[in-house]
């Protein structure tokens, strides 16, 4: 595991060739809500060499915070609420004998109480989206989001931790760039984490998956009908409500810092 971490540092700085094919690759993709994170999980899950997991800290997050999310009691009952055991799973043997373990992670689920040192055992990547678009989508489900609900500040904190402890800049991809040119951006992402790009990542069968969280019935209606990344809407998002101006401004500050480093 330590050798994998050292290789990542070398690859990020000096364009070291891809990891040997027998070496495991654990990718933690950090995103906030109302992004294309589930579509991205579909993309990686369509690779024959990859197994995916869906928001592994969600049950702990709900159990610890008491947030009133749709199906919260069901999520807690069916998931792992001990963050230490979650980390053991994320850094242990890759399920199903696969080479790549893609982990769809929500930034706000990584609560401050959770030890960060395990981040050195995975390849951390960051999926960002314009906060104006995120807020416009989020308020359709909850019209009173707090700053911590949409995850931008936590995303910047995790990004800074990875930079500080690895001495490298982890890969950042912007949702709009992915939607406009998925082949190019996914190709750059694969190169950054040391795996070969596959055309299988560009499309997938419709429907839900066994690997989807139990919350999929509440949140994944749109992605369940998808078969590929959809072109971004040409429409401008709705104006930010007055009571969310401060949330938007603080989120944009965090977003723009990461946006500077995005793959393009």
C-alpha positions in Angstrom: 0.0 0.0 0.0 2.9 2.4 0.8 4.5 1.6 -2.5 1.3 2.5 -4.3 1.2 5.9 -2.4 4.9 6.6 -3.4 4.1 5.8 -7.0 1.2 8.2 -7.1 3.5 11.0 -5.9 6.1 10.2 -8.6 3.4 9.9 -11.3 1.8 13.2 -10.4 5.1 15.1 -10.6 7.1 13.4 -13.4 4.7 11.5 -15.6 5.8 8.1 -14.6 4.3 5.3 -16.8 1.0 3.7 -15.7 1.0 1.3 -12.7 1.7 -2.3 -13.5 -1.5 -4.1 -14.4 -1.4 -6.4 -11.4 -1.2 -3.5 -8.9 -4.5 -2.5 -7.2 -5.9 1.0 -7.7 -8.2 2.6 -5.2 -9.8 5.8 -6.4 -11.7 8.0 -3.9 -13.7 10.5 -6.0 -14.7 13.4 -3.7 -17.8 15.3 -4.8 -20.5 17.4 -3.2 -24.2 16.6 -3.8 -26.2 17.4 -6.9 -23.2 16.8 -9.2 -22.7 14.1 -11.8 -21.2 11.8 -9.2 -23.6 8.9 -9.8 -23.1 9.1 -13.5 -19.4 9.1 -12.9 -19.9 5.9 -10.8 -21.8 4.4 -13.7 -19.0 5.2 -16.0 -16.3 3.5 -13.8 -18.7 0.7 -12.9 -19.1 -0.2 -16.6 -15.4 -1.2 -16.7 -14.8 -4.9 -16.5 -11.8 -4.4 -14.2 -13.6 -2.1 -11.7 -15.8 -2.5 -8.7 -17.6 0.5 -7.3 -19.0 1.5 -3.9 -21.6 4.2 -3.3 -21.1 6.8 -0.5 -19.7 4.4 2.1 -19.7 7.0 5.0 -23.4 7.9 4.5 -24.7 5.7 7.3 -22.1 7.1 9.7 -22.9 10.6 8.7 -26.6 10.2 9.3 -26.1 8.4 12.5 -23.7 11.0 13.9 -25.5 14.1 12.7 -29.2 13.1 13.0 -29.9 14.8 9.6 -33.4 14.3 8.3 -32.7 12.8 4.9 -35.2 10.7 2.9 -35.0 7.1 4.1 -32.4 8.0 6.8 -33.4 5.2 9.2 -33.2 2.7 6.4 -29.7 3.9 5.4 -28.5 3.7 8.9 -29.9 0.2 9.5 -28.5 -1.2 6.2 -25.1 0.6 6.3 -21.9 0.7 8.5 -22.1 3.4 11.1 -18.5 2.8 12.5 -16.2 4.9 10.4 -13.2 2.8 11.4 -14.8 -0.3 9.8 -15.6 1.8 6.7 -12.0 2.7 6.3 -10.9 -0.9 6.7 -13.1 -1.8 3.8 -11.9 1.1 1.6 -8.3 0.3 2.1 -8.5 -3.5 2.3 -8.7 -6.1 -0.4 -10.6 -5.0 -3.5 -14.0 -6.8 -3.6 -14.6 -9.3 -6.4 -11.0 -9.8 -7.2 -11.0 -6.6 -9.4 -8.0 -4.4 -9.9 -9.7 -1.0 -9.5 -11.8 0.0 -6.6 -13.8 3.2 -7.4 -15.2 4.9 -4.3 -18.0 7.5 -4.8 -17.4 9.8 -1.8 -19.4 12.8 -0.6 -17.2 15.5 0.9 -19.7 16.4 3.7 -19.8 12.8 4.8 -16.2 12.9 5.9 -16.9 14.5 9.3 -14.1 16.2 11.3 -14.0 13.3 13.8 -12.9 10.9 11.1 -9.2 10.3 10.9 -7.7 11.5 7.6 -4.5 9.4 7.5 -6.3 6.7 5.4 -6.4 9.2 2.5 -2.7 8.3 1.9 -3.8 4.7 0.9 -6.1 5.8 -1.9 -5.8 8.0 -5.0 -7.9 11.1 -4.2 -9.7 12.8 -7.1 -12.1 15.7 -7.0 -15.2 16.2 -9.0 -16.4 19.9 -8.9 -19.4 21.7 -10.2 -20.3 25.4 -10.4 -22.0 26.1 -7.0 -24.7 28.2 -8.7 -25.8 25.0 -10.6 -25.5 22.9 -7.4 -27.6 25.2 -5.3 -30.3 25.5 -8.0 -30.5 21.8 -8.1 -30.3 21.2 -4.3 -33.1 23.6 -3.4 -35.5 21.5 -5.3 -35.1 18.9 -2.5 -34.3 21.2 0.4 -34.8 24.9 0.1 -32.8 25.7 3.3 -29.3 24.2 2.7 -26.6 25.2 5.1 -23.0 25.8 3.8 -21.9 22.4 5.1 -24.8 20.6 3.3 -23.4 21.3 -0.2 -19.8 20.3 0.6 -17.6 22.9 -1.1 -15.8 23.9 2.0 -15.1 20.3 3.0 -14.0 19.5 -0.6 -11.3 22.3 -0.3 -10.3 21.0 3.1 -9.7 17.5 1.8 -7.9 18.8 -1.3 -5.6 20.9 1.0 -4.9 17.8 3.2 -3.9 15.7 0.2 -1.7 18.4 -1.2 0.0 19.0 2.2 0.6 15.3 2.9 1.6 14.1 -0.5 3.4 17.2 -2.0 1.3 16.7 -5.1 -1.7 18.3 -6.7 -4.5 15.6 -6.9 -6.6 15.3 -10.1 -9.6 17.7 -10.3 -12.3 17.4 -13.0 -15.2 19.8 -13.6 -18.6 18.4 -14.3 -19.2 20.8 -17.2 -16.0 19.7 -18.8 -16.9 16.1 -18.5 -20.4 16.6 -20.0 -19.0 18.7 -22.9 -16.2 16.2 -23.8 -16.3 13.0 -21.7 -13.8 11.1 -23.8 -11.1 13.7 -23.3 -11.7 14.4 -19.6 -12.0 10.8 -18.7 -8.9 10.0 -20.7 -7.0 12.6 -18.8 -8.4 11.3 -15.5 -7.4 7.8 -16.3 -3.9 8.9 -17.2 -3.6 10.8 -13.9 -4.5 7.7 -11.9 -2.4 5.4 -14.0 -5.0 3.2 -15.7 -5.9 2.8 -19.4 -9.0 4.6 -20.6 -11.8 2.3 -21.9 -14.6 3.2 -24.3 -16.9 1.3 -21.9 -16.7 4.3 -19.7 -18.7 6.4 -22.2 -22.0 4.6 -21.9 -23.9 2.1 -19.7 -27.2 0.3 -19.5 -30.1 2.1 -17.9 -31.6 1.2 -14.6 -30.5 0.9 -11.0 -27.6 -1.3 -9.8 -26.9 -3.7 -6.9 -24.0 -1.4 -6.1 -26.3 1.6 -5.7 -27.0 2.7 -2.1 -30.4 1.9 -0.6 -31.2 5.6 -1.0 -31.1 5.3 -4.9 -34.9 5.1 -5.0 -35.1 8.6 -3.5 -32.3 10.3 -5.4 -31.3 8.4 -8.6 -34.5 8.7 -10.7 -32.8 10.7 -13.4 -29.6 8.8 -13.6 -31.5 5.5 -13.8 -32.9 6.6 -17.2 -29.4 7.6 -18.5 -27.1 5.6 -20.7 -24.3 8.2 -21.1 -23.2 11.6 -20.0 -25.7 14.1 -21.1 -24.7 17.4 -22.7 -25.0 20.3 -20.3 -28.1 22.5 -20.5 -27.6 25.8 -22.4 -30.0 27.5 -19.9 -28.6 29.7 -17.2 -29.4 28.3 -13.7 -32.0 30.1 -11.6 -30.9 33.1 -9.6 -29.5 32.4 -6.1 -32.2 33.2 -3.5 -31.3 36.1 -1.3 -31.1 34.0 1.9 -28.5 31.8 0.2 -26.2 34.5 -1.1 -23.6 34.0 1.6 -23.7 30.2 1.1 -23.1 30.7 -2.6 -20.2 33.2 -2.1 -18.3 31.0 0.3 -18.9 27.9 -1.9 -17.7 29.8 -5.0 -14.5 30.8 -3.2 -13.7 27.1 -2.5 -14.8 26.0 -6.0 -12.7 28.5 -7.8 -9.6 27.4 -5.9 -10.0 23.9 -7.1 -11.2 25.0 -10.6 -7.7 26.4 -11.2 -6.2 22.9 -11.1 -8.8 21.1 -13.2 -7.8 18.7 -16.0 -8.6 20.1 -19.4 
